Amino acid sequence: MVIGFQIRKRERKVDAALVARFRELPVANISDSMSRMTAGGAGLRPMHRGGALAGPAFTVKTRPGDNLMVHKALDLAEPGDVIIVDGGGDLTNSLIGEIMVAHAQARGIGGIVIHGAIRDYDTLHAGDFPVFAAGVTHRGPYKDGPGEINVPIAIQGMVIAPGDLIVGDGDGIVCVPYDVAAEVLKAAEAKHQAEIKQLAAIKEGRSDRDWVDAALARLGCTIQS
């Protein structure tokens, strides 16, 4: 066995019905429902034209600048999976581009997240296939390994286990752990409905702003009259 060079079997993943419901929710509402303690890093931005990302995590950990194991993940991931790659955040070499995304689309993959760089930005940005990354460079990758598939990874403090739920939109990426996904869904849906009502109240001129002064008073703020 070579340490740091292995392909493991994923033992569990969030189900499709749960994924479908999360897909309708803003990432911000999901994040708020997790006490604002989970984030995928502000640098992970959508590279595609638009559209939400949601699906079970198919994790890859790779040496920065090397995409051998990303290629293998494209062959192993199941339809609907989100291939999420810890490439160390390095932007020197791209890890995916147009050809790999075309392969992912043909296999029904749900999206790709790269903590690293992509290339062929113009083509990917013109499409709807969900791709999130930390940057763009024309310099291509190496294919020598090592790397690991279906192991826990971490992206700027956000720990992701194989089979966890990955959700992304214009605000970025969030991981919902497998064991609490149903609980977070309930809270996030309630948060979303509350915000819909709040926006309607603002539009109708019924927004209650008394909480601002109440908070300032509670915190001891001095206000000149």
N, C-alpha and C positions, 0 to 999 in steps of 0.2 A: 504493500500500500504506500502510495506517495502522498504525504501530508499536503493538504491544500489542492489536491487534484482528484476529484471524485464526483460521481453522479449518483444521487440518492433517489429513492422512491418517495413520492409525496404520499403521506398517509391519510390526509383529509383535506377537504376544501369546502368553502361556503357554497350553499346550493343556489341554483339558478333563480328560484323564486325570490330569495333574499336579495340577490344581485339586482334583479329587475326593479325592486322597490327602492333600493339605494340609488339607482341610476336617476331617479326622478328628484333627488334631493340635492340642494347646493352643498358643496364641500364645507362652506362656512358653517352651515347649520349642523353638520356632522361633527365638525371640530368643536363647536361650542358645546355640543352634547357630550363631549369627552373631556370637559373641564379645560379646554384650550391647552392641553398638555401634549398634544401629538401633532407633529408637523413634518412634512417631507423636505423642508428647506425651501427658502424663498427663491433659490436659484433654479428649481425645477419648473420649467415653463412649458405650456403647450406649444408644440411646433406645427401642429396641423391647423387647418382652417377654422375648425370649431367643432364642438360636440363633446358630450360627457364621456368619461371613461369609467367603467365599473367591471370588476371581475375578480376571480380568485387569483392570488399571487402564485406565480411560477418563478421562483427566485434563482438568480444567477449571481455568483461572486466571481469576479475576474481580475486578473492583473491589469492595471491601468494600461490602456492602449491595445489590448489583445481581445479579440472577439471569437476565438475558437469555441468557447463554451456557449456563447450567445448563439452561434450557428447550431450547435447541438440542441439547445433549448428550442429553437424554431422547429426542429424535427420531433421533439418529445412533447411539447405543450399540447394541451387539449383545446378544442374549440371553445372560445369564450374566455380562456385564461388571459391574464395580463402578465407578460414577461417583464419582470422588474429586475434591473441589473445594477449591482453595486460595482461601479467601475472606479471607485475612489474619488469621483468628482473631477478627475483629470481631463483637461480639455485639449491636450496635445494632439491626440489621434482620435478620429471618429470611431465609434463602435458599430453603428449601423448606417445604412443609407437606403436609397431607392430600391435596390434589388432585394435586400433583406426584408424590407417592408412589404414589397410585392409578394414575397414568399409567405410572410405572416398572414397577409390578407387572403391568399389562396387557401390557407389551412384553417381559416376561420378564427384566428387568434383575436382576442378582444382588444388588444392594444399593447404598446411597449413603453416602458419607462426606463430611461438611461441616466444614471448618475454619472454622467460623462458627456461626451459630445456626439453629435450626429453630423452627417453631411447630406448633400442633395436637398438642402433646405427648401429651395424654390419648389421642387416637385412635392415634397412632403407637406409643405405649407398650403399648397393648392388642393390637397386632398382632405378627406374626412376621417381617414384612419387615425385613431388616437395615438399620438406620439408625444411624450414629454421628455425633455432633456435639459441639461444644465448649460449647453452651449453648442456652437457650430464651428466646425473646421473642415477644410477640404482634405486635410492629411488623413490617409487611410490607416486601417488597423494592421496589427500583426496577428498571426494565427499559430501561436506556439504553446499557449497555455502558460501556467496552470490555471485552474479555476474550479469552481464547485457549483453544482446544480441541486436545488431543493435542500438548501441549508438556510438557517436563519441569517439574515443580513441586517445591516443598519445603514440608514441614510440620514446623515446629520442628526443623529439622536433618535430617529424613528426606527424602531425595531420591527422587522417584518419576518414572519414565519411562513413557510410554505402553506398555502391554502387560506391565509388571511384574506380579507377583502381589501382591494385597492379601489379607491374612488378618486377621480380627478376632474377638474373643470378649469375655468380661467383663473381661479384663485390658487391652483396648485394641486398637490397630491396629499391624500390622507390614507393611512392604513387603519382598518378596524380589525382588532384581533378576533380570531375565529370564535373564541369562547364567550365573547360579549357582544357579538354582532346583533343578535336579536334584541338585546337590551338597548343598545345604541340606536338601533332602527326606531324603536318605539319613542325614545326621547327626541330623536332628530325629526321625526314626522310631526310630533307635537310642537317642536320649536318652529318648524316650517309653517304650520298652520297658524301659529300665533303671529308670525311675521306677516303673513298674508292679511290677517285682520288688522294689524297695526298700520300697514301701508294703506289699506282702505280707509282707516280712520284719519290718517294724514291727508289723504286726498279730499275727504269730506270736511276737513277743518275741525275734527273732533279729537286731535291728539292731545293727550294729557302730559304736560311737561313739568308738573309739580315735583316729580321725583328728583330733578336736577337740584333744586334748592334744598330739598330734604336731605340729599346726600351731602351737599356742601355744609349744611348745618350740623349734620352728624359728625362730619370730619373736622369741624372747628374752623372753617374758613372765615376770615374776616372780610367783610364786604362793605366798602364805603358807600354811603347813601348820598 
